[in-house]
Amino acid sequence: MCRSILEYASPVWDLYLQHDIDNLERIQRRPTGARFVLRDFRQRSSITSMLQYLKWEPLSERRTKARLIIMYRYIKGEIAIIDTANLQPGLRGRFIQHTHCYQQCPRTINDRNLLPSRLKDSATLDSFKNRLPVCYY
């Protein structure tokens, strides 16, 4: 229940200051959530181990994936974004356009440019989502 509230419209408001990211991440790392799900209320139980067992990704990782999915959908023409000033094909070397990279302005474009070409060229949204790297605590 809490995660859906924390992730509502997260591609739009995603945090970028580390102290803000850490504060938000603490919500998921609070002992009560994982302990409640696993019914493990022992004080010596490791929250990190519980999160790995539950395969709960860090919230920051989930927000990054959400931003990348929005970018994929935009590039494939599934959604429209009004301001496209920052979404011009990037240049590599001397004046050579590269179709797999975009100019680096918004953080999402930088994250997308770091993805392997085979992932960027995914034929479907599902294959793109399934290939996105998974990061556990």
C-alpha positions as CSV (number, residue, x, y, z in Angstrom):
1,M,0.0,0.0,0.0
2,C,2.8,2.4,0.9
3,R,4.8,1.7,-2.2
4,S,2.0,2.6,-4.6
5,I,1.8,6.0,-2.8
6,L,5.5,6.5,-2.9
7,E,5.7,5.6,-6.6
8,Y,2.7,7.6,-7.8
9,A,3.9,9.7,-10.9
10,S,7.5,9.0,-9.8
11,P,8.9,9.5,-13.4
12,V,7.9,13.1,-13.0
13,W,9.0,13.9,-9.5
14,D,12.0,11.5,-9.1
15,L,14.5,12.9,-6.6
16,Y,18.1,13.7,-7.5
17,L,19.7,14.9,-4.2
18,Q,21.3,12.0,-2.4
19,H,20.0,13.0,1.1
20,D,16.4,13.1,-0.3
21,I,16.9,9.7,-2.0
22,D,18.2,8.2,1.3
23,N,15.3,9.6,3.3
24,L,12.8,8.1,0.9
25,E,14.7,4.8,0.8
26,R,14.5,4.6,4.6
27,I,10.8,4.2,4.3
28,Q,11.2,0.8,2.6
29,R,14.1,-0.2,4.8
30,R,12.1,0.4,8.0
31,P,12.0,-2.8,9.9
32,T,8.3,-3.0,10.2
33,G,7.5,-3.5,6.4
34,A,9.7,-6.5,5.6
35,R,9.3,-8.0,9.1
36,F,5.5,-7.8,8.7
37,V,5.5,-9.5,5.3
38,L,7.9,-12.3,6.4
39,R,6.4,-12.4,10.0
40,D,9.9,-12.3,11.3
41,F,10.0,-10.0,14.3
42,R,13.3,-11.1,15.8
43,Q,15.5,-8.1,16.6
44,R,18.7,-9.8,15.2
45,S,17.1,-10.5,11.8
46,S,18.8,-8.6,9.0
47,I,16.6,-6.1,7.1
48,T,18.9,-6.3,4.1
49,S,18.6,-10.1,4.0
50,M,14.9,-9.8,4.2
51,L,14.8,-7.3,1.3
52,Q,17.0,-9.5,-0.8
53,Y,14.8,-12.5,0.0
54,L,11.7,-10.6,-0.9
55,K,13.5,-9.2,-4.0
56,W,12.4,-5.7,-3.2
57,E,14.4,-3.4,-5.4
58,P,15.5,0.0,-4.0
59,L,12.9,2.6,-4.6
60,S,15.4,4.7,-6.5
61,E,16.0,1.8,-8.9
62,R,12.3,1.4,-9.4
63,R,11.9,5.1,-10.2
64,T,14.8,4.9,-12.7
65,K,13.1,1.9,-14.4
66,A,9.8,3.8,-14.6
67,R,11.6,6.8,-16.2
68,L,13.3,4.5,-18.7
69,I,10.0,2.8,-19.6
70,I,8.4,6.2,-20.2
71,M,11.3,7.2,-22.5
72,Y,11.0,3.9,-24.4
73,R,7.3,4.5,-24.9
74,Y,8.0,8.0,-26.1
75,I,10.6,6.9,-28.6
76,K,8.4,4.1,-29.9
77,G,5.5,6.6,-30.4
78,E,3.3,5.1,-27.8
79,I,3.0,8.4,-25.8
80,A,3.4,12.0,-26.7
81,I,5.6,14.5,-24.8
82,I,5.0,18.2,-25.5
83,D,8.5,19.5,-24.9
84,T,10.9,17.7,-27.2
85,A,13.7,20.3,-27.2
86,N,16.0,17.9,-25.3
87,L,15.2,14.8,-27.3
88,Q,17.3,15.5,-30.4
89,P,19.6,12.7,-31.7
90,G,23.0,13.1,-30.1
91,L,26.3,13.7,-31.9
92,R,29.2,11.3,-31.5
93,G,32.7,12.1,-32.7
94,R,32.7,15.1,-35.0
95,F,29.2,15.9,-36.2
96,I,28.2,12.3,-36.7
97,Q,24.6,11.6,-35.6
98,H,24.1,8.5,-33.6
99,T,20.6,7.0,-33.6
100,H,21.0,5.2,-30.3
101,C,22.0,8.2,-28.2
102,Y,20.2,11.5,-27.4
103,Q,21.6,14.8,-26.1
104,Q,22.2,14.6,-22.4
105,C,20.0,17.1,-20.6
106,P,17.4,15.3,-18.5
107,R,18.7,12.5,-16.3
108,T,16.5,9.9,-18.1
109,I,18.3,10.5,-21.4
110,N,21.6,10.0,-19.7
111,D,20.4,6.7,-18.1
112,R,19.0,5.6,-21.4
113,N,22.2,6.3,-23.3
114,L,24.1,4.0,-20.8
115,L,21.9,1.0,-21.7
116,P,23.2,-1.5,-24.2
117,S,22.0,-1.1,-27.8
118,R,20.2,-4.5,-27.8
119,L,18.1,-3.3,-24.9
120,K,17.3,0.1,-26.5
121,D,16.3,-1.8,-29.7
122,S,13.8,-4.1,-27.9
123,A,10.9,-4.8,-30.2
124,T,8.2,-4.6,-27.5
125,L,7.6,-2.9,-24.2
126,D,7.4,-6.2,-22.4
127,S,10.8,-7.3,-23.7
128,F,12.3,-3.9,-22.7
129,K,10.9,-4.2,-19.2
130,N,12.0,-7.8,-18.8
131,R,15.6,-7.0,-19.9
132,L,16.1,-4.0,-17.6
133,P,18.8,-4.8,-15.1
134,V,17.5,-5.8,-11.6
135,C,19.3,-4.4,-8.6
136,Y,18.7,-5.7,-5.1
137,Y,20.0,-4.3,-1.9
